[in-house]
Amino acid sequence: MEKDAKTKENYPVGLGQKPHILVIDDDARIRDLVVRYLSEHDFVVISACDAREAREALAQFEVDALVVDVMMPGETGFVFLKSLRDGGNDVPAIMLTARGEVDDRIEGLEAGADDYLSKPFEPRELVLRLHAILKRGMAAREDLYQRFRIGSWVFDGERALLRGDDGDDMKLTAMEVSLIKALGAQAGEPVSRDDLAAACGVDAGERTVDVQVTRLRRKIEADTKAPRYLQTVRGQGYLLRVDGI
């Protein structure tokens, strides 16, 4: 681990701080390559060889993004990331794996990944994708004004969460925040999948947007088969019904 990694007890705040990345991969050669390359490109890098080590690192350090291998012994990257999301951890994550099929990419997105990069890959592309998801996350945090009601939930753009009428909070990923904001900006009107994909900063096409909408419906709808708030408009895209705050 880098000696200047930020701990939970001493987390510097301010502009210009280097992003902190946790790389999780059981292949020592690839892990060392990624750590070295990211370190040379102004990232502070922490590494782990499996999900157990990754949890230990996350308990001790604050990180800005994850690079997660899928095919690890024991707990896979899919299972690990889903457990983080289920526990309310919304740190941006890129899935890094040799499995490049469409179904595997969809499984990664359903687990809560923000992006997906197949091996073999160019380290430079990983850097660009990390900057992209970090930028999306920063944009989501910087927008302090988008706040509206969706059924029994209030969307809080400042804190990147949904607050329930019962007082419970539900954390959102950076991509989910971008999706809600794009839909909320045109509330009551259909927004095309292409426009939603652009707003979310993804290039995986309509299927990616569909997966994110499905994930979001599970969070806000009482009945996902008959959604009241996040609706499909055939041939046009998706529509979000909101109430003002």
C-alpha positions as CSV (number, residue, x, y, z in Angstrom):
1,M,0.0,0.0,0.0
2,E,1.1,3.5,-0.6
3,K,2.4,5.2,2.5
4,D,0.4,8.4,1.8
5,A,-2.9,6.6,1.3
6,K,-5.7,8.5,3.2
7,T,-7.1,6.7,6.2
8,K,-10.6,7.1,7.5
9,E,-9.2,9.0,10.5
10,N,-7.1,11.4,8.4
11,Y,-8.9,12.1,5.1
12,P,-7.5,15.3,3.6
13,V,-10.1,17.5,1.9
14,G,-9.4,20.0,-0.9
15,L,-8.8,20.5,-4.6
16,G,-5.8,19.0,-6.2
17,Q,-5.7,15.9,-4.1
18,K,-4.6,12.8,-6.1
19,P,-7.4,10.2,-6.6
20,H,-7.0,7.1,-4.5
21,I,-7.7,3.8,-6.2
22,L,-8.1,0.3,-4.9
23,V,-7.0,-2.4,-7.4
24,I,-8.3,-5.9,-6.7
25,D,-6.9,-8.7,-8.8
26,D,-5.6,-12.2,-7.9
27,D,-3.1,-12.1,-10.8
28,A,0.0,-10.6,-9.3
29,R,1.5,-9.7,-12.7
30,I,-1.5,-7.8,-13.9
31,R,-2.0,-6.3,-10.4
32,D,1.5,-5.0,-10.2
33,L,1.3,-3.6,-13.8
34,V,-1.9,-1.7,-13.1
35,V,-0.5,-0.4,-9.8
36,R,2.7,0.8,-11.4
37,Y,1.0,2.4,-14.3
38,L,-1.7,4.2,-12.3
39,S,1.0,5.4,-9.8
40,E,2.9,6.9,-12.7
41,H,-0.2,8.8,-13.8
42,D,-1.0,10.7,-10.6
43,F,-3.1,8.2,-8.7
44,V,-2.4,6.9,-5.2
45,V,-2.9,3.1,-5.5
46,I,-3.8,0.5,-2.9
47,S,-3.9,-3.1,-4.0
48,A,-5.6,-6.4,-2.8
49,C,-5.4,-9.9,-4.1
50,D,-9.0,-11.0,-3.2
51,A,-12.3,-9.8,-1.7
52,R,-11.1,-10.4,1.8
53,E,-8.1,-8.2,1.5
54,A,-10.2,-5.6,-0.3
55,R,-12.6,-5.4,2.6
56,E,-9.7,-5.0,5.0
57,A,-8.4,-2.1,2.9
58,L,-11.8,-0.4,2.7
59,A,-12.2,-0.7,6.4
60,Q,-8.9,1.3,6.8
61,F,-8.7,3.6,3.8
62,E,-10.9,6.0,1.9
63,V,-10.8,5.4,-1.8
64,D,-12.2,7.3,-4.8
65,A,-12.7,4.3,-7.2
66,L,-12.3,0.6,-7.5
67,V,-10.7,-1.6,-10.2
68,V,-12.2,-5.0,-9.6
69,D,-11.2,-8.3,-11.3
70,V,-14.1,-10.6,-11.8
71,M,-12.6,-14.1,-11.9
72,M,-11.0,-14.3,-8.4
73,P,-10.8,-17.4,-6.2
74,G,-13.5,-17.7,-3.6
75,E,-15.7,-14.6,-3.9
76,T,-16.0,-13.3,-7.4
77,G,-15.8,-9.6,-8.3
78,F,-19.5,-9.7,-9.1
79,V,-20.4,-11.0,-5.7
80,F,-18.0,-8.7,-3.9
81,L,-19.2,-5.5,-5.7
82,K,-22.9,-6.4,-5.2
83,S,-22.2,-6.9,-1.5
84,L,-20.7,-3.4,-1.3
85,R,-23.7,-1.9,-3.1
86,D,-26.1,-3.8,-0.8
87,G,-24.2,-2.4,2.1
88,G,-24.6,1.2,0.9
89,N,-21.1,1.7,-0.5
90,D,-21.4,3.6,-3.8
91,V,-17.7,4.1,-4.6
92,P,-17.3,4.1,-8.4
93,A,-16.1,0.8,-9.8
94,I,-14.6,-0.5,-13.0
95,M,-14.8,-4.3,-13.7
96,L,-11.6,-5.6,-15.1
97,T,-11.8,-9.1,-16.6
98,A,-11.0,-11.5,-19.4
99,R,-14.7,-12.2,-19.8
100,G,-15.9,-9.8,-22.5
101,E,-19.3,-11.3,-23.5
102,V,-22.3,-9.0,-23.4
103,D,-24.0,-11.1,-20.7
104,D,-21.0,-10.7,-18.5
105,R,-20.9,-7.0,-19.0
106,I,-24.6,-6.8,-18.1
107,E,-24.0,-8.9,-15.0
108,G,-21.3,-6.5,-13.9
109,L,-23.6,-3.5,-14.4
110,E,-26.4,-5.2,-12.5
111,A,-23.9,-5.8,-9.6
112,G,-23.3,-2.1,-9.5
113,A,-20.3,-1.5,-11.8
114,D,-19.9,1.9,-13.4
115,D,-17.8,0.6,-16.3
116,Y,-16.4,-2.5,-17.7
117,L,-13.0,-3.2,-19.3
118,S,-12.0,-6.5,-20.9
119,K,-8.5,-8.0,-20.8
120,P,-6.2,-7.7,-22.5
121,F,-6.4,-3.9,-22.3
122,E,-4.4,-0.8,-22.8
123,P,-3.4,0.7,-19.4
124,R,-4.0,4.2,-21.0
125,E,-7.6,3.2,-21.6
126,L,-8.0,2.3,-17.9
127,V,-6.7,5.7,-16.9
128,L,-9.2,7.4,-19.2
129,R,-12.1,5.4,-17.9
130,L,-11.1,6.1,-14.3
131,H,-11.0,9.8,-15.0
132,A,-14.4,9.5,-16.6
133,I,-16.1,7.8,-13.7
134,L,-14.4,10.1,-11.2
135,K,-15.7,13.1,-13.2
136,R,-19.2,11.7,-13.2
137,G,-19.1,11.1,-9.5
138,M,-17.8,14.6,-8.8
139,A,-20.5,16.2,-11.0
140,A,-23.1,14.3,-9.1
141,R,-21.7,15.5,-5.8
142,E,-21.4,19.1,-6.9
143,D,-25.0,19.5,-8.0
144,L,-26.7,20.8,-4.8
145,Y,-30.0,21.8,-6.2
146,Q,-31.7,18.8,-7.7
147,R,-34.1,17.6,-5.0
148,F,-37.5,16.2,-5.6
149,R,-40.0,13.5,-4.5
150,I,-40.4,10.2,-6.3
151,G,-43.3,8.5,-4.5
152,S,-42.3,7.7,-1.0
153,W,-38.7,8.8,-1.6
154,V,-37.0,12.1,-1.8
155,F,-34.0,12.3,-4.2
156,D,-31.1,14.3,-2.6
157,G,-28.6,15.2,-5.3
158,E,-26.2,16.7,-2.9
159,R,-25.8,13.4,-0.9
160,A,-26.4,11.1,-3.8
161,L,-29.2,9.2,-2.1
162,L,-32.9,8.5,-1.8
163,R,-34.4,9.4,1.6
164,G,-37.5,7.4,2.5
165,D,-40.6,8.7,4.4
166,D,-39.6,6.3,7.1
167,G,-36.3,8.0,7.5
168,D,-34.2,5.3,5.9
169,D,-31.6,6.4,3.3
170,M,-30.7,4.4,0.2
171,K,-27.4,5.2,-1.4
172,L,-27.1,5.6,-5.2
173,T,-24.3,4.9,-7.5
174,A,-22.9,7.8,-9.6
175,M,-24.6,6.3,-12.7
176,E,-27.9,6.1,-10.9
177,V,-27.6,9.7,-9.8
178,S,-26.8,10.8,-13.4
179,L,-29.8,8.8,-14.6
180,I,-32.2,10.4,-12.1
181,K,-31.0,13.8,-12.9
182,A,-31.4,13.4,-16.6
183,L,-34.9,12.1,-16.2
184,G,-35.8,14.6,-13.5
185,A,-34.6,17.5,-15.7
186,Q,-37.4,16.5,-18.1
187,A,-39.9,15.1,-15.6
188,G,-43.1,14.0,-17.1
189,E,-41.6,13.8,-20.6
190,P,-40.0,10.8,-22.2
191,V,-36.2,10.8,-22.5
192,S,-34.6,8.7,-25.2
193,R,-32.1,5.9,-24.3
194,D,-29.4,7.6,-26.4
195,D,-29.9,10.8,-24.4
196,L,-29.8,8.9,-21.1
197,A,-26.7,7.0,-22.2
198,A,-25.0,10.3,-23.0
199,A,-26.0,11.8,-19.7
200,C,-24.6,8.8,-17.8
201,G,-21.3,9.0,-19.8
202,V,-21.5,5.5,-21.1
203,D,-21.1,4.1,-24.6
204,A,-22.5,0.6,-24.2
205,G,-25.8,1.5,-25.9
206,E,-29.4,1.0,-25.0
207,R,-28.9,-2.3,-23.1
208,T,-26.8,-0.5,-20.4
209,V,-29.5,2.1,-19.9
210,D,-32.1,-0.6,-19.6
211,V,-30.1,-2.4,-16.9
212,Q,-29.7,0.8,-14.9
213,V,-33.4,1.6,-15.2
214,T,-34.2,-1.9,-13.9
215,R,-31.8,-1.4,-10.9
216,L,-33.4,1.9,-10.2
217,R,-36.9,0.6,-10.4
218,R,-36.1,-2.0,-7.7
219,K,-35.2,0.9,-5.4
220,I,-38.2,3.2,-6.0
221,E,-41.1,1.1,-7.2
222,A,-43.4,-1.0,-5.0
223,D,-44.2,-3.2,-8.1
224,T,-41.5,-3.3,-10.7
225,K,-43.8,-5.0,-13.1
226,A,-46.3,-2.1,-13.0
227,P,-44.1,0.9,-12.3
228,R,-45.8,4.1,-11.3
229,Y,-42.9,6.6,-11.4
230,L,-40.2,5.3,-13.8
231,Q,-42.2,4.3,-16.8
232,T,-41.3,2.9,-20.3
233,V,-42.7,4.9,-23.2
234,R,-42.7,2.6,-26.2
235,G,-40.5,3.9,-29.0
236,Q,-39.5,7.0,-27.1
237,G,-37.5,5.9,-24.0
238,Y,-38.2,6.4,-20.3
239,L,-40.3,8.9,-18.3
240,L,-40.0,9.9,-14.6
241,R,-42.9,11.2,-12.6
242,V,-41.9,13.4,-9.7
243,D,-43.3,15.9,-7.2
244,G,-41.6,19.2,-6.4
245,I,-39.9,19.8,-3.1
